[in-house]
Amino acid sequence: MGPPSAVAAVIFDWGGTLTPWMDIDGLGLLRKVAAAALGKPADTDSAEVDRLAIALFEAEERQWALARTEHRSGTINATLQQAGVARTEAALDAWYREMEPYTFADPDAFDLLTELRRREIKVGILSNTGFPRDWHERIFARDGLLELIDGAVYTSEIPWVKPHREAFVAAMNAVGVSDPATVVFVGDRPFDDIHGAKAARMRAVLVPHSRIPDTQRGHTDGEPDAVIQRLADLIDVLDAWTGEPPARSG
Ligand SMILES: [Mg+2]
């Protein structure tokens, strides 16, 4: 370990990091989106719903492939268009509703972000996501986190996804920090998050509890500077890096 060095910002991934990983039945979820898009009840079992759900699933898979190989971003609106969905509003409402159970913040998140801000460390978000900003902000506001975030980049708003360097630069800009050596990135994906952050010259911390599908893994697993089993453990990692004495009561 090198000499103590300042941490100006901590930038977090979202899914699997600030929000615990949950396995999602993607095709099952898209079947409900498809039913809504066709103006049918969510549990409709028909060939028409199946066809549209599979078209949505394949559009999503193409997007994952572009993200993995070319680091290009996409949006769920583009996915709906590619699948030929006409009733976009109904589909989007259903998509949000079906996703919401998987979006609740990790129980450590509020206290961790509060402590970072108490230390005057900027809090950032960099999420590979097809969802629009207002969905993410609605989710963070629901969990009391929105006002603790200094800047967020949702890749649905930029051309690139992690691990592309431009995504990390955009996130640094969002929190007003210019030196990546003062940034700590926290994420759950060895390629997108850890390899990407290291290539952008940040320090990288892995939260290793996600079951990433093989089709979403990249060509390189980055080597994290630290691994934490829960978010609250980040404070001890920062203390070790910045030379702070551990703050313990008792
Ligand atoms: Mg993640």
Residues whose N, C-alpha, C, O or C-beta is under 5 A from the ligand:
A	BS01	MG	D13 W14 G15 G16 T17 D188
